Amino acid sequence: MANAHESALTFPWGDTLPAPGTCIELKPGLLWLRMGLPFALDHINLWLLRDDDANEGPGWAIVDCGIADEATRTAWDAVFASGALQGHPIRRVIVTHFHPDHLGNAHWLCQRWGCRLWMSATDYHVGRIASQSTVGMGGDSAATFFGSHGLTDPDSLAKIRGRADYYPRMVPQVPASFRRLMDGEAFDVGGHRWTARVGHGHSPEHLSFHGESLGVLIAGDMVLPRISTNVSVVDVEPEADPLRLYLASLDRLRDLPDDTLVLPAHGRPFVGLATRLNQLHAHHAERLAELRGALASGPKSAADVLSVLFKRPLDLHQTTFAMGEAIAHLHHLWLAGQAKRQRGVDGVWRFAL
């Protein structure tokens, strides 16, 4: 959902955006790229960090990769050919989490440059499993799960069943080995110290990266300036409360200075971290209040409350994310003891006050 209070944030580069295949230098040795996505959310921000090594010489690190399609790889080829890297190689590929727009090209990039993938262990292994099957993205299990939460439209369910290859199409392969990063771990990139900051709720073990000397947070999907991060329950963990985990993860970022330059995966780089954290908490509090109002009139399934949480028409791709998010908010009320859950004779879970 769009941020109605986006004007409370500061955008140092205004409306300036990098064209596909080009970079904008945000700080010395920190480049901003933007790649296209074939969704309503039509782009992802990627980052290049100067990664010189005393023994091996000059180089670069990539943070996040884009999906594995021809357009994105063509854009990467254009960056490599543009002179932006000054002819220096990629030394490592760092990924915030396993979602296709972040991990998709990791194998291709690591093979091309003969370098290592760095990411959290949980998201690495989920990505490997998902690239060989599906995890919460489509197929029979996802359709059955959404059906149990009131999504009964036969056409939508048939399309969800047909999306069993949704993840592998955008992440056809994950590197066979990786370097594990853990919460609080500090590592050097080109003479700057970066610290991994774990976040939960959007993915199992999402990592953001704080560069204290640069005053920068590479936030991935944890903190976005314009939209709220998707927080979903999926079929592989059907009783989860990811919203509780997500809100707690936001609070763990409150120790960072408010003049930190936040580099989000979607939207524009901004300053005003504390303001945005407060906005995100307020956004979810409003959604939960709206849900309590809806449940006051009687039991509701997740499908029943889609129009309460989402005021615009949704395509199938958006509907799957919206269902996951609706279930997440209902579960948050249920597991906090603010709502009750009961399964009807039709097999559908409904929630009531």
N, C-alpha and C positions, 0 to 999 in steps of 0.2 A: 504494500500500500504506500502511495506517495507521501512524502513528508511535508505536511502543510506548514511546518515551521523551518523549512530549509534556509530561509533568509537569516535565521539566527546563527548560522555557521558562516565561516569565512572561507572563500575559495580563492587562493592566491593567484591562480592562473585564469580566473574568470571562466569564460566559456571556451577557452582555447583547448583543443583536443588534438592528439597525435593522429595523423592520417594512417590508414593501414600501411604497414611496411616502413614506417618512419618512427622516430623517437623524439621525445622532448626531454632535455636535460633539466631535472628538478634541482639537483645539487651536483657538485663535482663527483663524477663516478656513479651517479644514480640516474638512470634513464627510464622514462615512462613510455610504454607501448600500449596500443589498444587493438585487439583482434575482434572480428565479427563473430556473432553467434546466430544460429538459425531459429531463434525463439523471439517471443515478444521482448524479453530482455536480450537486446541485440548486440551486446559487446561484453568483453572482459578486459580489464586492465592487467598488464603483465609488466615485469620490472627487470631491469638489467643492473647489476651491481659490479663495479670494477673489483676484480679479484686477483690482484697481482700477488705473486708468490716469490719470495727471496731466492728460492732455488730454481723454480720453473719459469719465472719471468712473468710478463704481463698476461692478464686474462680477464674473464668475466664470469659471473654467476647469473643464471636465469632464475627468477622466482615466478612460478606458475607458467603453464604451457599452452593453454588453449585446447580446443577439441581437435581430434585427429581427423581433419578433413583437408581436402586439397587447397581450399581457400586459405586456411590458417597456415599450412605449410608453405604456400606461396608467399604469404606475408612474412613468415620467418626468413625465407630465402632472400626476400628483398632487404630485410634488415641486415642480414649477414653480408650482402653484396653492397650495401649503401656506404660503407666506410664508417658507420657509427661505432663499430667495435675496433676501428683502427688496425684491422688485420689480426687482432689477438683472438685466441681460442676461448671457447666455453670450458670452464674447469669443473663446474658442477651445476646440477639442476635441483633447485629447492622447491618443494611443493607444499602448499598450506594444508590441503586435504584432498580426499579421493574423488571428488565430484568431477565429471567429465571435462568441464571447461578449465579445470586446474591441472588435472593429471593426464589428459588425453594424449598429448604429444611427448610425454616424458620418455617413452621408450625410443621413439624416433630421434629425439634430441640427444639422448645419452649414447645411442649407437652412432649417430653422426659425428659426435665430438669425442667419443671414447671416454666419457666421464661418468660420474656416479650420481644417482638419485639420492637426495636427502629428504626425509619426511618422517612423520610419526609412524610407529610400528602398527598401531591399530588401523589407521587409514590406509597404509600400504597394503596390509593383508586383506582388508575389505576390498580394496581396488583390484587386487589380483583375483580374488574370488569372483567379483562382479564382472570382470572382463571375460571370464570363462562361463558365465551363466547370467544371473541377474540378482540384484539385491535391492528390493523395495522400489524397483523402477518399472516393472511390468511383468507380464506372464500370468499364469493361472493363480498363483499364490496372491499376487497383488490384487487381481480382480476379485477373488474370494474375500480378501480382507476388506476392500472397499465396499463390497456388497454387504458384508456384515455390519457396516456402518451406514447403510441406507442408500448407497448408490445403486439403483436398480435399473437404470436405463440400459436396455440390452445392447444398443449400439455402442455406448461408451464402454461397457464391460467387455464387449467383443474386441474393441480397439486396444483396451488395456491388455487383454490376453495376447493380442498380436504384437505387443511391444516387448516380448521377452528378450529381444536383441537390442533394446534401447541403449543400455550401457556399453556393450561390446562394440556397437557401431561407432561410438565416439571414443572409446578406449579399447582398441583391438588387442593391445598387448601392454603389459606392465614390465619394467625391467626385472630381471630374475634375481637381482641383488640390490641392496640399498644401504645407506648409512642412516641409522636411527637417530632421530632428534627427540628429546624429552623436555617436558615442562621445566623451565628454569635453566636449561642448559645454555651456556654462553659459548659462542664460537666467533672466530675472526673471519671477516671477508674484506680483503684488501686494506688491512690496517684498522678497520672499524670493528668494534665489538658489538655483536648482535645477541639478543637473548630471546629464546623461544618462549612463547606464552601460550599455554594450552587453553582451548575453549571447547565447551561441550554444547550439545543441543542441535547444532546445525549439521555436524558430522561427529563421528565417535571421538576423534582426537584431533580436532582442528588446531593448527599452530599459526599464530601470528608472530611477527618478528619485530622486536624493538631495538632500534639502533640509537643508543643513548647519545653518543657523540654527535650524531647527525640530527637528533631531535625528530626521529621518524618512527612511525609504526606502520609496517606493512600488515594491514589488518585482514587480508583475505576477505571472507564473507562475514566475519563476526560483527563488524561495524560498518554499515553502509550509510551514505549521507542522505539519499533520496528515498530509498525503499527500505522496508524492514526485512531482515534476513528470514528466509524460510526456515521454520522450525516444525518438523513433521514427525508423526508416528508412522512407522512402516511395518510391513507384515512380518519381518524377521524379529521384531521386538514389540509385540502387539499391545503390551500393557505399560509402555514407557511413559515417562513424564519429561520429555526433552525441554519443555518450556522452563521448568524449574532449573534445569542444568544451564540453559542459555542465560537466564537472568542472573544467576550466580556468577557465570563467566564474565558477563559485562561488569559486574561489581569488582571483579579482580583486576580490571584495567584502570580502576580509579586512582591508583598510585602514580600513574603516568602524568607528567606535566600537561596542563591544559593548552600550552602552546605547541604541543606535539603536532607535527604534520602527519595526518592520517592518510595512508595510501590504500584506498578500498579496492576491492576486486571489480566493483561496478559503481559508476558515478565518477565524480571529480575529486581529486585530492582536496582535503579541507583541513581547517584548524577549528577547534572547538569540541574536543573529545568529551569533556564532562557534560557539556550541553547536549551532545548527541546521545550519550548514555542515559541522561535523564529523559530525553524525548522517547527513547526506545522503551524504557520502563513505563512511561506514561501511556504509550501506544498500546502495550499489552494489557495494562490495567484497564484501559477503555474497552478493549475487545472483551476482556473477561466480564466487565460490568454489563456490556451489551448481551453477552451470553446468559448471564444470570437473569437479565430482564426477559429474554426469550424463554428460558426454562420456567419462569414463573407462571407461564400460561399452560404448562403441561410438558410431558416428556418429549424430548427431541433427539433425533439422530444427528450425526455429523452432517449428512446430506441435507437435513432439514434446516440447518443453520448456516449453510453456505451463503445465502443471500443476506444474512445478518452480518457476517464478517467481510464479505466481498460485494461491493455495490455495483460492480461492472460485469458485463458478460464475460464468460471464461471459455477459452478453447479447451480441448482435451488435455493438452500439456499443462495448462494452468489449473485445470480441474483436479488433476492428480495431486499437484502440490497443495491446492486449496483444501482438498479432503484431508491430506496429512496434517495440515496446519489446524483445521477445525477439530480433528481428533485430539491433537496436542493440547488445545485450549480446554476442551471438554475433560480430558484426562487430568489436566492441572487442577481443575475444580474438584473432580472426583477424588483424586489421590490426596488432596488437601482437606477432604471431609466437607467440602462446600456443595457437593452434589452427590446424587446416588446414581448407580448404573444398573440397568436390568436388561436382560436379553428377552425379546419377545418371542412368541410362538413362531413368528416368521424368520427368526434367526438374526434379527437386527438389534444391535445395542442401542438403547436410548438412555438419555440422562435426564434427571429431574432434580429439583431442589428438595 
